[in-house]
Amino acid sequence: MISRKNASISKFIIHKVGNKFNDTKNAFSEKLVDFDEASYNLMLPFLLRPFGSVVQSYRFSHHASIALNEINSYSNKIFDEDDAFIETSKHMVTHLYEQSNSANIKTGDVMVVEFEGIEFRDITTNAIGIFKIESKINFFQTYLENNSYDVLVQKGISSKKVDKGCLILNQKDEEGPIVFSIDNNNYDAQYWINHFLNIKYADDANNHTQQYIELCKDFADDIINTSYGKQEQNTFLAKTIDFFKEHETVNIEEFKEELFEEDKYKREFDSYKKTFEDEQNIVMRNRFDVAEAVVNKEKRKIKTDINLDTNIQIKLDIDAPDASTEYLERGYDDEKKMHYYKVFFNAEN
């Protein structure tokens, strides 16, 4: 996650990107935007706010060398040459245009920004931001004419969220420059992440933790829920999160020993893990450090509700993984020909 408390915009330009599939053209600006105070104070948090909650970072990728990655090359040129910003920003938009191989790819405004004072891991650095605005909203504008006020509808950019954006830090580790990305209109996930930026998740604790929790969520949904029901699914997810919270380092063998009592379930999990790795084109580590921020973020996403067709909902506490086993029983009533849950408790709150 980055901090923007001391950040500022040093350079800002807006271009328009077309779609070569629809034969709409790019339109380029020749000058930087000169903000007034009100616009600047609205624009800075609008662009950087989404990255304050992003946990995982990316690194540039290329089949031959990351030095040949277009956006990596362009961002390095901006960092290295003070007078390269405007022309290089045009090259970035042209590269984005070349990725529009479908009628579904939307045209829009592209903002290329150079920031200063970005804080990441106790280091202050500058950064390049590339933002694409694909959707505009209707708003009412009032105006005075002939001593009376009238109203018209105009289209503009919503200040609530950026459609697509990336932040390239002028900071590297052993894998290369550190990159963050957001995509709130991910109608084509390949377009922004893989084709335009050509980035992959960093090989770090954040990525390893994310991958393993995603594996467990998919396993719980595809296997446990299908074979054993919603209660077992939610119990497994609660125990998974509890295991990650209690361990600084995950050992996959220890994880299986703690969560599965029978060997057949371990084998089932191993088989699913192999399929998951093949589908995702990844190899998961058998031992890795836990990223607490990722665990907390994923925990908030997990739903532990049991919704019944009799308009009754049972909500399980993900922080109490043993409660479902101890105080909730599932059975079948032969007279009513219906399944039931029996809940044990001492007092109502």
N, C-alpha and C positions, 0 to 999 in steps of 0.2 A: 504494500500500500504506500501511496505517496502522500505527502503533506503539502498543501498549497498556501499555508498561512503567510509565507514570505515570498510567494510567487508573484511575478509580474509579466506582462506581455511586452516584448521588445520590438517584435515585427509581426504584422498581420496583413494578410492579403486574401481576397475572395475571387475565385474563378467559378465558372460554370462548366460542368461536365455533361457531355451528351451521351448518346448511345449509338454506337456504329451499326448495331443491328437494325435500328430504326432510322438510321441516317440523320440523326440530330447531332449538331456540331458542338464543339467546345467554344467557350468564350472566355478570353483572358483579360485580366486587369493589368495595367502597366504601372500602377502606383500602389503604395501601401495605404492601408486605411488609417486615417487620422481621427482617433476617437475623441468625442467630447466626454466629459467626466461621467455623465449618467450612463452612456453606452458602455464605457469601459468598465464601470463598476458592476454592470449587469453581465457583460460578456465573460469576464475572467472566471467567476464561479460557475457560470453556465458550462464552460468548456472543461474545467478541471474537476468539478464536483463528482462526476461519475467515477473517476479514478481513485477517489478516497476510500472506496469500499472494495476495490479490486484486489484480490489476494494473489492470484497467480500471474506470473509474468511469462513473456515469450522471448524467444531468440530467433534471429533471422535464419532462414534455411535456403539452401540451393543445392542442386544435385551435384555440382562441381565444386563450388567454393562460395562461401557467404559474401566474399568480396564482389561477386558477380550478381548478387541480389540487388535489384534496381533501387528499392527504397532505402536499403542500407547504403548504397553508393551515393544516392542523392542527399540523404541526411548528413553523411560525412562531409560532402561538399559544402553544405550550408554551415556546418560547424567549423570548417577549416577556412572558409573564404567569406569575409564580411560582405562583399558585393555580389554574392552568388544567389541570394535569397529569392529574388523575384523570378529570374529565369529558371532556376532549379524547381521552384514551386510549379511552374508551367509544365516542366517535364514530369513531375509527379502526377499532375492531372491527366496528361497525355497517356501515361502508363495506366492510370485508372480507366481511362476511356478504352484502352486496348483490351481490357478484361470484360467489356460488355458484350458477351457472346450470346445474349438471350434477350428477348423482348421484355422479360420480367425485370431486367436490371433498370433501375430508375435513374432518370437524370436528376440533377440537383446542384446546389451550391456546394463548393468545396472551399473550406477555410484552411489555409496553411499558416501556422503560427510558430513563432519562436518564443519560448518562455525562458525566464531566468528565475533563480531562487526556488527551484523544485527540490524538495527534501525527500530522500529515500535512503533508508538504512543509515541514518546519522550522517549522510553526505549531502551537501548542497550542490546542485548542478543545473545546467541549462538543458533544454529539451526542445524537440520538434514535435508539434502536434499537427495531425491531418484529420480533418473532420468533414464528413459528408452529410448535408442536410437533404433528406429525400422527401420529407412530408412537410407541408405547410398547412396552417390552420386558418379558418375564416375568423375575422374579428370585425367589430363595428367601429367605424370612424365617424365622428361628428364633425361638422364644419359649418361655418357661418356664411350665409349668402343672402343678400338683400334684407339684412337686419333680422333674419330668422335662421334658426339652426336646422340643419338637415342631417341625414345619416346615410352612409353607404357601407357596403361590405368590401373589405380588402383581405388579401391573403398575406400571411407573414409567418415568420419562424417562431415556433413556440419556445419560450425560455425555460421550459420544464425539463427537456431531455434532448440529448444529441442522438441522432439516428445511428451514425457510425463514427468511430473515432479511434485514433491510436496516439500513443505518446511514446516517443523514442528518446530515451535519456542519453545524454552525452557521458555515459558511464558504462563500462564494460566489465565483464567477468571472464572466466576461462572459456565460456561459450559464445561470447560476443556482446554486442550492445543489448541493453535491457529494454524491452518493449512491453507496453501494456496496450490492450485493445478492448473495445466495447462494441457491441452490435445489438441495438434494440430493434432493428428491423431485419432479423436474420431469415429472410425469405429464401436466400441463397447463401448458405454458410460457406460454400467454396469461394465465392466471389471476393469477399473482403479478406478473410484470413489466409486462404491458400493461394489465390491467384494474384491479388493485388499486393498484399504484404509479404506473402510467402514466409510465414512464421510458424514455429512449433513451440509447445510448452517447454519451459526450462527444465533441465534434468535436476530437480531439487526436491526438497521435502514437501513443498506445496503440491507439486505435480504428483509425486508418489502417493501422498495422502488422498488427493482428489481421485486419482485413478482407482485406488483400492475401495474407497467409499462408493464410487460409481459402480464398481463390480458388485459390491454387496447389495446395493439398491436394486440393480438389475436381477441379481440372483433371487433376492427376496420376492420381487414382483413376478418373475417368470417361473420360478421353481417352487418356492415355499408357498406362496399364495395359491398357486394352481393346485398343488398336491395336498397341502395341509391346512389352508385357510388363512383368513385375515389375522386372526389372533396370533398364530405362529409367525406370520410375516412381521407383524409389528414388534413382537418379542425379539425376534432376530435382529431387527434394525436397532432397537433400543440397546441390546447387548453389544452390538457392533460399535455404536457411539460410545457406550460406557467403556469398552475395551480401549478405544483410542484415547479417551480422556484419562484413563488410568496408566497409560504406558507412554513413555517418551520415545521409545523405539518399538516398532512393530516387527515381530517375528511371525511369519505366516504360519509356521508349524504350531507355535504357541496359540495363535489366534484360533486355529481349527480345533486344537485340544480343548480350549475353553468354551467354544460355542457349540461344538458338535459332540454329543455323547457316543454316537455309534460311528464305526468306520465307514459304513455305507454312505452316510451323509458327507463325510470328508471326501470320499471318492467322487460323489456327485458334485461337490463344490469344486474339486480339482478339474473335473471334466468341463464344468461350466467356465471356469477361469481360462482354460486353454482356448475354448471357443471365443470367449470375450477378447483375449489377446489377439487371436487371428483376425477377428472382425475389426478391431481397432488398430491393427497393425502395430502393436506394441509388445514389449516384453517387460512384465512387471517384476520388480525386485522381490526377493524373498525376505529381505530385511531392510528397513528404512526408518528414518527419523520422522516423527509425527509433527505436522504443522498445526498447531493449536487453532490458529485463525481459520484454517480451512475446515477443521472439525466443527467449530462453532457456527460457521456459515452454513455448512451442509446440514447441521442439526436443525437449524431454523427452517430448512426446506422440507424436512421429512414430515409427512402427515401420518398420524397414528390413529386416525378415526376408523371405526367400524360402522358403516352405514347399512342399516337393515331395511328390508323392503316393507317393514311394518311401521315406518316413520319414527324409528328409534335410533339414536346415535350413541355409540359408546366411544369415549375418548380416553386413550391410554396415555400415561405420563412417560415420555421418552427418557426422563431422568430417573425413572424407577423401573428398570428392566425386569425385576423379579416379581413385580406386583401382578402382572397378567397371569403368571403361572400360579401364584399363591392364592389370589382372590377372585379369579375369573374362571368359570368352568363352562365348557361347551358340551351340549348333549342333544339328544333327539327324543321327542315325545311321541310315542307310538299312537296315543289316542288322537292327538291333534294333527299328527303327521307333519310336524314342524320341528325345525331345529330351535334350540334355545341357548341363552347364556344365563348362568347363575352367578350373581355378584355378591361377594361377602364384604361386610363393612361393620364398623362399630357405631359410627354416627354420621349424620348428614351435615354438610356445611351449607 
